[in-house]
Amino acid sequence: MRIFTLGRARKKPGSQLALAIALATGTAVVGTTGFADPAHAQKKKKDKKEEAPAQYSKEFIDAYQPLNERANAEGADLTSLKPEVIALAQRAVSQDEKNASGGLIYNVGAKTSDQALQLQGMELMLASGKTPAENVGRFNFIAYQLSNGQGDFPKARNYLQRAIDANFTSDNLTVSDMRVAMAESFFSEDNFREGLTYLSTAIANQKSAGQAVEEQWYRRGLTVAYNNEIVPDVYDFAVNWVKDYPSVGNWRDAINLTRNLNEFEGPQMLDLMRLSHKLGAFRDKNDYIEYIEAADARRLPKEVNDLIQEAYGNGTVTRDDIYVADSLKIAKERLAADRADLPSLESDARATSSDLRTVMIAGDVFLSYGDNAKALEFYQKAMDMGGANSAEALTRKGIAQTRLGMFDEAKATLDRVEGPRKPIARLWAAYAEQNSDAGAAAAIATEAPPVIGG
């Protein structure tokens, strides 16, 4: 547990009572120096500019002072003192008396490691309204720690929010730390969605203030959302994470969690693997095999051929892998005829009488060959014809635009994708958005081999 130190509270005019509370539960004691005589404590203001004198009755002072002395005596039996200090608080009438008795209760609780008693004392002091303004944030943070330790998370969040509102910080505690702690409080009681919403709002506020967001915020939100399969929050955190911290490793993790959370069909997986490959996020043989399966050598022989040759060349896949070798054989057998059919396919797709299936096939084939301008043309035509699988057409139109450097247009296209493809489209849109920023210094260090399909 972090330890924070709080200095002495400012002594109030008209009173000899002073409080010193350490900002660590169970480790510090409130110090008191006694009271002035009752007449002095009760004197009226002589100058309206002066602060009103503290209000202590003679009866309260007579009860408080011996208890305080016993609490501070060496070898005192503090356990037996607990009922007496609690009874003192029940007899407190003025706010000053409640503040003083709260400090004494806190002391006894601290010395006996009784967090429940400490919390009772701290709450009395805060409720009295007599906490110096400079200590309001600190005291609320103590109350948060104590409530949190008791497992009373709603109460803890209430005090933590007050500490945040008071702009409380210390040498090793920032407002950012407290906002993360707030989210953790929700997570502690399995209120995952509300905790993620709070963390997302904190991230948005941080950005709107022009401040950097710590990567750990994204990682924590992503971990909680992923482990509990909370959608769409998991994708929100993944996308914003890779936009702010676009390392190859982070992109790989974001893509893989998207794969793990969904049962994508072949055409959907193909577009996700295309992005992973473009970013240089392939780690091993299985990544190549999944891409090969999704592309299908019978449908897209050029893309499969290029991919396998690359895998052989960089040593990720060895030539004794039967599945890969068979896929390469099929791709090579079909490649010549496939290339020869390109002119007629283009002509048929452009014809006024062309059907939707032909136009979509043309878009897919030209995208696979890296002729992205023609692919874009045919995907747009398919959408204009009506009846097309709009999610697929929009995703691949956005991919073609991205490859053509039309990053703003690509993002606008990809943002329209709904349904099972939406997580895939959001990742492609994040990639397009990064590259659309001219000041991003080339955006991502991809570590990628030549891109399959352009």
Secondary structure, 3 states (H helix, E strand, C coil): CCCECCCECCCCCCCCCCCECCECCCCCCCCCCCCCCHHHHCCCCCCCCCCCCCCCCHHHHHHHHHHHHHHHCCCCCHHHHHHHHHHHHHHCCCHHHHHHHHHHHHHHHHHCCCHHHHHHHHHHHHHHCCCCHHHHHHHHHHHHHHHHHCCCHHHHHHHHHHHHHCCCCECCECHHHHHHHHHHHHHHCCCHHHHHHHHHHHHHHHHHCCCCCCHHHHHHHHHHHHHCCCCCHHHHHHHHHHHHCCCHHHHHHHHHHHHHHCCCCHHHHHHHHHHHHHCCCCCCHHHHHHHHHHHCCCCCHHHHHHHHHHHHHCCCCCCCCHHHHHHHHHHHHHHHHHHHHHHHHHHHHHCCCCCHHHHHHHHHHHHHCCCHHHHHHHHHHHHHHCCCCHHHHHHHHHHHHHHCCCHHHHHHHHCCCCHHHHHHHHHHHHHHHHHHCCCCCCCCCCCCCCCCCC
